[in-house]
Amino acid sequence: MTADNAQPVNTSTADEVGVRYEQAGPVATVSLCRPDVLNAQTPAMWAELSNISRKLPGDVRVVIVRAEGRAFSAGLDLSVAKGDSDSSLARLAQLSAADCADRIAGFQTAFTWLRSPSIVSIAAVQGHAIGAGFQLALNCDMRVLAEDARFSMAEVKLGLVPDLGGTKRLAELVGPSRALEICLTGRRIPADEADRIGLATAVVPRTELDSAVADLTAAVLAGDAGAVAEIKGLLAGAPGRSYAEQDRAEREAQTRRLAELLGPGE
């Protein structure tokens, strides 16, 4: 997505790290750009995603997460995970339990900022979204899938667990029993099944993916920014509230909206 007011991008840094950021008005686009390795993810990419979250301008309302090439993301880059870098699995295992958990917490921030109530995040998914790729899409508020999209929570095949903020959202979307089956088998979930079980907001032909995301973005932007943020907060918190607590949350949110739109009562 481009526009006259799109902010300049340091493409050399993007090409080196594997993450590109662009902004056009209230819309930010974050692209995974390692198509030669199916956008396999590295700690350097996660650090850049976290950096983007910290520097995201306050006027951004929608964040689109997309990927270049034929796949959204093949998951964790195993050449890094099994190497000798500070973030390799072997190095993580050598840390104390507290330090290892802290390191993973840092990785999680690359994903969890997409759940912020101040933005609406949309994943545009084509091809495979495996492991960390699946979790990146799950952390987004909505997922628009091309017909060739395939989800897989493949961590179990490495003897690992999903740890990048995807398990709660998965269980909320498909229910705990189906989520358990998905995580324990690591099987591929085609786009039509993802649509049927609630993982997809929409499924479209591959050639229409960008336009479908653009249409959804425009629909979100058509709503009042304050109302959109309040609605996202209401729905995000609903699973953890009782009916009475949710009713109260609705009242409080509406009171804030009325005060902002019409001013305090006399």
C-alpha positions in Angstrom: 0.0 0.0 0.0 1.4 3.4 -1.0 0.3 7.0 -0.8 1.6 10.5 -1.2 2.2 10.7 2.6 3.7 7.2 2.9 6.7 7.4 5.2 10.1 6.5 3.8 11.4 3.0 4.5 15.0 1.9 5.0 14.9 -0.9 2.5 18.5 -2.0 3.1 17.7 -2.6 6.8 14.4 -4.3 5.8 16.2 -6.6 3.4 18.9 -7.4 6.0 16.5 -8.1 8.9 13.6 -9.5 6.9 10.8 -7.0 8.1 9.7 -4.0 6.2 7.5 -1.2 7.6 5.4 1.3 5.6 2.8 3.8 6.6 0.1 5.5 4.5 -1.9 7.8 6.8 -3.7 5.8 9.5 -2.6 2.5 7.9 0.7 0.8 8.7 1.8 -2.2 6.7 4.4 -4.7 8.2 5.8 -7.1 5.6 7.9 -10.2 6.2 10.4 -10.0 3.4 12.5 -13.2 3.3 10.6 -14.9 0.5 13.7 -17.0 -0.5 13.3 -19.0 2.8 9.5 -18.7 2.9 9.7 -15.9 5.4 11.2 -18.2 8.1 11.4 -16.1 11.3 14.5 -15.2 13.3 15.0 -13.4 16.7 16.3 -10.4 14.6 12.9 -10.2 12.9 11.2 -10.4 16.3 13.4 -7.6 17.6 12.4 -5.4 14.6 8.7 -6.2 15.1 9.1 -5.1 18.7 10.9 -2.0 17.6 8.1 -1.2 15.2 5.5 -1.5 18.1 7.5 0.9 20.3 7.7 3.5 17.5 4.3 3.1 16.0 2.8 6.6 15.5 -0.3 7.4 17.5 -2.3 8.2 14.4 -2.1 4.6 13.1 -5.4 2.9 13.4 -4.9 -0.3 11.3 -1.9 -2.5 11.0 -1.7 -5.0 8.1 0.7 -7.9 8.5 1.6 -9.5 5.2 4.4 -11.4 3.6 6.2 -11.5 0.3 6.4 -14.5 -1.9 4.4 -17.7 -2.0 4.1 -18.3 1.8 3.2 -16.2 4.8 5.8 -17.8 7.0 7.4 -21.3 7.3 7.8 -20.6 11.1 11.0 -20.5 13.1 14.2 -20.5 11.0 15.7 -23.8 12.1 19.2 -22.8 10.8 19.2 -20.1 13.5 17.4 -22.2 16.1 19.9 -25.0 15.8 22.9 -22.8 15.4 25.2 -21.3 18.0 23.7 -17.8 18.3 22.7 -16.4 21.7 19.0 -17.2 20.8 19.6 -20.7 19.6 17.6 -23.4 21.4 20.8 -24.9 22.9 21.8 -21.5 24.3 18.3 -20.9 25.7 18.4 -24.3 27.4 21.7 -23.3 29.2 20.0 -20.3 30.8 18.4 -20.4 34.2 14.7 -21.0 34.2 14.0 -17.4 35.0 16.4 -16.0 32.4 15.0 -18.4 29.7 11.5 -17.3 30.5 12.6 -13.6 30.4 14.2 -14.2 27.0 11.0 -15.8 25.7 8.9 -12.9 27.1 11.0 -10.6 24.9 10.2 -12.7 21.9 6.5 -12.6 22.7 6.4 -8.8 22.6 7.0 -9.1 18.8 3.6 -10.7 18.5 1.4 -9.5 21.4 1.5 -5.8 20.5 -0.8 -6.7 17.6 -3.6 -7.2 20.2 -3.4 -3.6 21.5 -6.8 -2.0 21.8 -5.5 1.2 20.1 -5.1 -0.6 16.7 -7.0 -3.1 14.6 -4.6 -5.7 13.1 -5.3 -7.7 10.0 -3.2 -10.6 8.7 -3.1 -11.2 5.0 -2.2 -14.9 4.7 -1.2 -16.8 1.6 0.5 -20.2 1.4 1.8 -21.8 4.6 1.6 -20.2 8.0 3.4 -22.6 10.2 4.4 -22.4 13.9 5.5 -18.9 14.5 3.8 -17.9 11.3 0.5 -19.3 12.5 0.9 -17.5 15.9 1.7 -14.2 14.1 -1.6 -14.5 12.3 -3.4 -15.5 15.5 -2.2 -12.4 17.3 -3.9 -10.3 14.7 -7.5 -9.3 15.3 -8.6 -10.6 11.9 -7.2 -13.0 9.3 -8.0 -12.8 5.6 -6.8 -15.9 3.9 -6.0 -16.7 0.3 -7.5 -20.0 -0.9 -4.1 -21.6 -0.8 -3.5 -20.7 2.8 -2.5 -23.5 5.2 -2.2 -23.2 9.0 -0.1 -25.5 11.2 0.9 -25.4 14.8 4.0 -27.5 14.3 6.0 -26.9 17.5 5.1 -30.3 18.9 7.1 -31.9 16.0 10.2 -30.3 17.5 9.3 -31.4 21.0 8.3 -27.8 21.8 5.2 -25.9 22.8 3.6 -22.8 21.1 5.0 -19.9 23.1 4.4 -16.8 21.0 1.0 -15.7 22.3 -1.1 -18.0 20.1 -2.6 -20.6 22.4 -5.3 -18.5 24.2 -6.5 -16.9 20.9 -6.6 -20.3 19.3 -8.6 -21.8 22.1 -11.0 -18.9 22.1 -11.6 -19.1 18.3 -12.1 -22.9 17.9 -12.7 -24.1 21.5 -10.3 -26.0 23.8 -10.9 -29.5 22.3 -10.2 -28.5 18.7 -7.3 -26.3 19.8 -5.7 -29.3 21.6 -6.1 -31.5 18.5 -4.5 -28.8 16.3 -1.6 -28.3 18.6 -1.0 -32.0 19.4 -1.1 -33.2 15.7 0.6 -30.2 14.0 -1.5 -31.0 11.0 -2.1 -28.7 8.1 -5.4 -26.8 8.2 -6.6 -25.7 4.7 -8.3 -22.4 4.2 -11.8 -23.8 3.8 -11.5 -25.6 7.1 -10.0 -22.6 8.8 -13.1 -20.6 7.6 -15.4 -23.3 8.8 -14.0 -23.5 12.4 -13.6 -19.8 12.9 -9.9 -19.1 12.2 -10.6 -17.0 9.1 -12.4 -13.7 8.8 -12.6 -14.3 5.0 -11.2 -16.6 2.4 -10.7 -15.2 -1.1 -8.9 -16.2 -4.3 -5.1 -15.5 -4.2 -5.4 -12.7 -6.7 -8.0 -10.9 -4.6 -6.1 -11.1 -1.2 -4.7 -7.5 -1.3 -8.0 -6.0 -2.5 -10.0 -7.9 0.2 -7.6 -6.6 2.9 -7.9 -3.1 1.5 -11.7 -3.3 1.6 -11.7 -4.6 5.2 -9.3 -1.8 6.2 -11.5 0.8 4.6 -14.5 -0.5 6.5 -12.6 -0.4 9.8 -11.5 3.2 9.1 -15.0 4.2 8.3 -15.9 3.7 12.0 -15.3 6.3 14.7 -11.8 5.7 16.1 -12.9 5.9 19.7 -15.8 3.6 19.2 -13.6 1.0 17.4 -11.1 1.0 20.2 -13.8 0.6 22.9 -15.5 -2.2 20.9 -12.3 -4.1 20.5 -11.6 -3.8 24.3 -15.2 -5.0 25.1 -14.9 -8.0 22.9 -11.3 -8.9 23.9 -12.2 -8.8 27.6 -15.5 -10.6 27.3 -14.3 -14.2 27.7 -12.8 -13.4 31.1 -15.9 -11.6 32.4 -19.2 -12.7 33.8 -22.4 -11.5 32.2 -22.8 -8.9 35.0 -19.2 -7.8 34.6 -19.6 -7.5 30.8 -22.8 -5.5 31.2 -20.9 -3.1 33.5 -18.0 -2.9 31.0 -20.5 -1.9 28.3 -22.1 0.8 30.5 -18.7 2.2 31.3 -17.6 2.2 27.7 -20.7 3.9 26.5 -20.4 6.5 29.3 -16.9 7.3 28.0 -18.1 7.6 24.4 -21.0 9.9 25.3 -18.7 12.1 27.3 -16.2 12.3 24.4 -18.8 12.9 21.7 -21.2 15.2 23.5 -19.3 16.6 26.5 -20.1 16.0 30.2 -23.6 16.6 31.4 -24.4 19.8 33.3 
